[in-house]
Amino acid sequence: MTATSGPDWLDRDLYPFDGIRVPVGDHVVHAVDTRPQGGPGPTLLLLHGNPTWSFVYRDVIAALAPSVRCVAPDLPGFGLSTAADGFAGTFVEHADVIEAFVDALDLRDVVLVVQDWGGPVGLRLLERRPERFVGVVLGNTWAWPVDGDPHFTRFAGFMGGPIGSFLIRRANLFVNVMVPMGHRRRRLSRTELRHYRAPLATPARRELSAVLPREIVDASPHLAGLERGLGVLRTLPVLMVWGDRDIAFRTRELDRWRAIVPDARVHVVAGAGHFVQSDVPVEFAAQVADWLRDHALTSS
């Protein structure tokens, strides 16, 4: 494990964190890793989705880091992480890398914080290694097959098909269109957008971003297995912070989460979009901080 200061395009006012680089097989996983001043306490493991990176959590990390350790890795091939040659970028492969990353850091007393693909990736880890976890925060995400739902199959069919994949690789479609659309309560600045474009600056670098739309349907057998293990969530405190103007995950998905975890605390953010942790970071962080305190999950 080595420390890193980041590339020249990284604005330290927006992303004021010293990163670490963790070898995981032939991958190199970059992560934010903060340490609180107060002493022992939980570790927040913050997992992003497509096409973002740990930058999407930056304001949440800044707000929570004084009281809890925050570890926010970039998935292989995203952000400041490097994927191994031949890495196909499927859901299960990303999940395996994150599991190995958590093992490498030997993270314990973990509060899982997830959104988008971070949900399936992190929840698979939770099901496989429940002894490491003490709580879960769900943003806008899912964890079950959606191959029978036209809302998702149409999106996966286009974005994961030849035209969508070409536009992602050649025009950075996911960053240039989907990231702004995923913010409803505020408008991203040019500098913020640059920090999403820069890590995916070439068609080759964007290849893995083009894989995950196909995985929405192609990973259905693995998502079915994931769904069967979601009962583990009933053994832990769970918080949901949900943006109700998400173009991807609707009230239907939120209602399904409520049925899966009926005792969860649910906070619906009116008008917030898909990237709820970035769209309303102050509100997101405040909800997490209150919930951590109520469950005695803050540092002493």
Secondary structure as the mmCIF struct_conf table of DSSP 4:
data_model
#
loop_
_struct_conf.conf_type_id
_struct_conf.id
_struct_conf.beg_label_comp_id
_struct_conf.beg_label_asym_id
_struct_conf.beg_label_seq_id
_struct_conf.end_label_comp_id
_struct_conf.end_label_asym_id
_struct_conf.end_label_seq_id
STRN STRN1 THR A 2 THR A 4
TURN_TY1_P TURN_TY1_P1 ASP A 8 TRP A 9
TURN_TY1_P TURN_TY1_P2 ARG A 12 LEU A 14
STRN STRN2 GLY A 19 VAL A 24
TURN_TY1_P TURN_TY1_P3 GLY A 25 ASP A 26
STRN STRN3 HIS A 27 ASP A 33
BEND BEND1 GLN A 37 GLY A 38
BEND BEND2 PRO A 40 PRO A 40
STRN STRN4 THR A 43 LEU A 47
BEND BEND3 ASN A 50 PRO A 51
HELX_RH_3T_P HELX_RH_3T_P1 SER A 54 TYR A 57
HELX_RH_AL_P HELX_RH_AL_P1 ARG A 58 LEU A 64
TURN_TY1_P TURN_TY1_P4 ALA A 65 SER A 67
BEND BEND4 VAL A 68 VAL A 68
STRN STRN5 ARG A 69 PRO A 73
HELX_LH_PP_P HELX_LH_PP_P1 ASP A 74 LEU A 75
TURN_TY1_P TURN_TY1_P5 PRO A 76 GLY A 77
BEND BEND5 PHE A 78 PHE A 78
TURN_TY1_P TURN_TY1_P6 GLY A 79 LEU A 80
STRN STRN6 THR A 82 THR A 82
HELX_LH_PP_P HELX_LH_PP_P2 ALA A 83 ALA A 84
TURN_TY1_P TURN_TY1_P7 ASP A 85 GLY A 86
HELX_RH_AL_P HELX_RH_AL_P2 PHE A 91 LEU A 105
TURN_TY1_P TURN_TY1_P8 ASP A 106 ASP A 106
BEND BEND6 ASP A 109 ASP A 109
STRN STRN7 VAL A 110 VAL A 114
TURN_TY1_P TURN_TY1_P9 ASP A 116 TRP A 117
HELX_RH_AL_P HELX_RH_AL_P3 GLY A 118 ARG A 128
HELX_RH_3T_P HELX_RH_3T_P2 PRO A 130 ARG A 132
STRN STRN8 PHE A 133 LEU A 138
BEND BEND7 ASN A 140 ASN A 140
BEND BEND8 TRP A 144 TRP A 144
TURN_TY1_P TURN_TY1_P10 ASP A 147 GLY A 148
HELX_RH_AL_P HELX_RH_AL_P4 PRO A 150 MET A 159
TURN_TY1_P TURN_TY1_P11 GLY A 160 GLY A 160
BEND BEND9 GLY A 161 GLY A 161
HELX_RH_AL_P HELX_RH_AL_P5 PRO A 162 ALA A 171
HELX_RH_AL_P HELX_RH_AL_P6 LEU A 173 LEU A 173
HELX_RH_PI_P HELX_RH_PI_P1 PHE A 174 MET A 178
HELX_RH_AL_P HELX_RH_AL_P7 VAL A 179 MET A 181
TURN_TY1_P TURN_TY1_P12 GLY A 182 GLY A 182
BEND BEND10 ARG A 185 ARG A 186
HELX_RH_AL_P HELX_RH_AL_P8 ARG A 190 ARG A 197
HELX_RH_3T_P HELX_RH_3T_P3 ALA A 198 LEU A 200
BEND BEND11 THR A 202 THR A 202
TURN_TY1_P TURN_TY1_P13 PRO A 203 ARG A 206
HELX_RH_AL_P HELX_RH_AL_P9 GLU A 207 ASP A 218
TURN_TY1_P TURN_TY1_P14 ALA A 219 ALA A 219
HELX_RH_AL_P HELX_RH_AL_P10 SER A 220 ARG A 228
TURN_TY1_P TURN_TY1_P15 GLY A 229 GLY A 229
HELX_RH_3T_P HELX_RH_3T_P4 LEU A 230 THR A 235
BEND BEND12 LEU A 236 LEU A 236
STRN STRN9 VAL A 238 GLY A 243
TURN_TY1_P TURN_TY1_P16 ASP A 244 ARG A 245
BEND BEND13 ILE A 247 PHE A 249
HELX_RH_AL_P HELX_RH_AL_P11 THR A 251 ILE A 260
BEND BEND14 VAL A 261 VAL A 261
TURN_TY1_P TURN_TY1_P17 PRO A 262 ASP A 263
STRN STRN10 ARG A 265 VAL A 269
TURN_TY1_P TURN_TY1_P18 ALA A 270 GLY A 271
BEND BEND15 HIS A 274 HIS A 274
HELX_RH_AL_P HELX_RH_AL_P12 VAL A 276 ASP A 279
BEND BEND16 VAL A 280 VAL A 280
HELX_RH_AL_P HELX_RH_AL_P13 PRO A 281 ASP A 294
TURN_TY1_P TURN_TY1_P19 HIS A 295 ALA A 296
BEND BEND17 THR A 298 THR A 298
#
